[in-house]
Amino acid sequence: GEDDPVIWRGPMVHKLLTQLFEDVEWGALDYMVIDLPPGTGDTQLTLLQTVPIAGAVIVTTPQEVAVDDARKGLEMFGKHETPVIGIVENMSGFRCPDCGTEHDLFGAGGGRAFAEEVEMPFLGELPLDPRVREGGDDGAPIVLDDGETGEAFRAFTENTANNVGLVHRRRRSDARRDKEQTPDAP
């Protein structure tokens, strides 16, 4: 029925994602952001095997259990030779709208520490702010807001875009170097 949970595995996930990318006319895109559930399941593997992915952003929340999941995701992308653009910490603090006090509901700094540990770019901290959902529901994305949360999202997107460029320049440079070092065939 309409309220039943959707539980898709393997072939069903593959079919849906293939249809999404082959049958939808996306037009010219600079970026397509695909928000995946945490972990290393069928959805992630299907995307890695069927869609040309320019790079991945590892999203974690500050607490250690989430960082452990992010670590597994990083390993998965490495095994599939998918460039990782960097790491972002989501739900990084909550500012009480009544008193203005900052609360670290899920801890603090786990994403930054993880990025330092694995020597990856840290792309930013995105606060837990109900206005993110409200803006999405109202068609007014928080990134357009002049406040701290809007600025955090703008900084994250700018850092991500800058690092996409760095990753691709590095890949082109590595490919040129490999080509130059490969002896000509007889």
C-alpha positions in Angstrom: 0.0 0.0 0.0 0.9 3.7 -0.1 2.2 3.7 3.5 4.2 0.5 3.2 8.0 0.9 3.4 9.9 0.6 0.2 12.6 -2.1 0.7 14.7 -2.5 -2.5 17.8 -4.6 -2.9 20.2 -5.4 -5.7 18.4 -5.7 -9.0 15.5 -3.3 -8.1 18.0 -0.6 -7.0 20.0 -1.2 -10.2 17.0 -0.9 -12.4 15.7 2.3 -10.8 19.1 4.1 -10.8 19.7 3.0 -14.4 16.3 4.4 -15.4 16.9 7.6 -13.5 20.2 8.3 -15.3 19.4 7.0 -18.8 15.7 8.0 -19.2 15.7 11.4 -17.6 16.8 14.3 -19.8 19.0 16.2 -17.3 20.3 18.8 -19.7 23.7 20.4 -19.2 24.8 20.0 -15.6 27.8 21.4 -13.8 27.1 19.2 -10.8 24.6 16.6 -9.8 24.5 15.9 -6.1 23.2 12.5 -5.0 22.4 12.2 -1.3 22.9 8.6 -0.3 22.1 6.8 2.9 25.1 6.0 5.1 27.0 2.8 4.6 28.2 0.7 1.7 25.1 -0.9 0.4 23.5 -1.7 -3.0 22.7 1.9 -3.8 26.3 3.0 -3.5 27.7 0.0 -5.3 25.2 0.4 -8.2 26.0 4.1 -8.6 29.8 3.3 -8.6 29.3 0.6 -11.2 26.9 2.4 -13.6 27.3 6.1 -13.3 30.4 8.1 -14.3 31.1 9.8 -10.9 33.5 12.7 -10.9 34.0 12.6 -7.2 32.4 11.9 -3.8 32.0 14.0 -0.7 32.1 12.1 2.5 29.4 13.4 4.9 29.5 12.6 8.6 28.1 13.9 11.8 30.5 14.6 14.7 29.9 11.4 16.7 32.3 8.5 16.5 29.8 5.9 15.3 29.0 8.2 12.3 32.7 8.7 11.6 33.2 4.9 11.6 30.5 4.7 8.8 32.2 7.5 6.9 35.5 5.7 7.2 33.9 2.6 5.5 32.5 4.8 2.8 35.9 6.3 2.2 37.4 2.8 1.8 34.7 1.8 -0.6 35.3 4.8 -2.8 39.0 4.1 -2.7 38.5 0.5 -3.8 36.4 1.7 -6.8 39.0 4.4 -7.6 36.5 7.2 -7.2 38.1 10.5 -6.2 37.0 11.8 -2.9 36.7 15.6 -2.9 36.7 16.0 0.9 34.8 15.5 4.1 32.0 17.7 5.5 30.5 17.5 9.0 26.7 17.7 9.0 24.6 18.5 12.1 27.6 20.3 13.6 26.1 22.2 16.5 22.7 23.7 17.1 22.0 27.3 18.0 19.0 27.7 20.3 16.7 30.2 18.5 15.4 31.5 21.9 18.6 32.1 23.8 21.3 31.9 21.1 23.3 29.3 23.0 25.3 26.8 20.9 24.7 23.2 21.7 26.8 20.3 20.4 24.0 17.7 20.3 26.1 15.1 18.5 29.5 16.1 19.8 31.9 18.4 18.1 34.8 18.2 15.7 34.5 14.5 14.6 34.4 15.4 10.9 37.4 17.7 11.1 39.5 15.2 13.1 38.6 12.5 10.6 39.7 14.7 7.7 43.0 15.4 9.4 43.5 11.7 10.2 43.0 10.6 6.6 44.7 13.7 5.1 41.7 14.9 3.1 40.3 18.4 2.7 37.8 19.4 5.3 35.0 21.1 3.4 33.1 22.6 6.3 30.7 22.3 9.2 26.9 22.5 8.5 24.9 23.3 11.6 21.7 21.6 12.6 19.2 24.3 11.9 15.4 23.9 11.4 15.5 26.7 8.8 17.2 24.3 6.4 14.1 22.1 6.3 11.8 25.0 6.3 13.6 26.7 3.4 13.5 23.5 1.5 9.8 23.1 2.1 9.1 26.7 1.1 11.3 26.7 -2.0 13.8 29.1 -0.4 17.1 27.2 0.1 19.0 28.2 3.2 22.1 28.9 1.0 20.3 32.1 -0.1 20.0 33.3 3.5 22.5 35.9 4.8 22.8 34.3 8.3 25.4 32.0 9.7 23.8 28.8 8.4 23.5 30.2 4.9 27.2 31.2 5.1 28.2 27.8 6.2 26.4 26.2 3.2 28.0 28.7 0.8 31.4 28.1 2.3 30.9 24.3 1.9 29.8 24.6 -1.7 32.7 26.9 -2.6 35.2 24.6 -0.9 33.7 21.6 -2.7 33.8 23.3 -6.1 37.4 24.4 -5.6 38.4 20.9 -4.6 36.6 19.3 -7.5 38.9 21.5 -9.7 42.0 20.4 -7.8 41.1 16.7 -8.0 40.6 16.9 -11.7 43.7 18.9 -12.4 45.7 16.4 -10.3 44.2 13.5 -12.3 45.0 15.1 -15.6 48.6 15.8 -14.4 49.0 12.2 -13.2 47.7 10.9 -16.5 50.1 13.1 -18.5 53.0 12.0 -16.3 52.1 8.3 -16.6 51.9 8.7 -20.4 55.3 10.4 -20.5 56.8 7.7 -18.4 55.4 4.9 -20.5 57.9 3.8 -23.1 56.7 3.9 -26.7 55.7 0.5 -28.1 58.0 -0.9 -30.8 
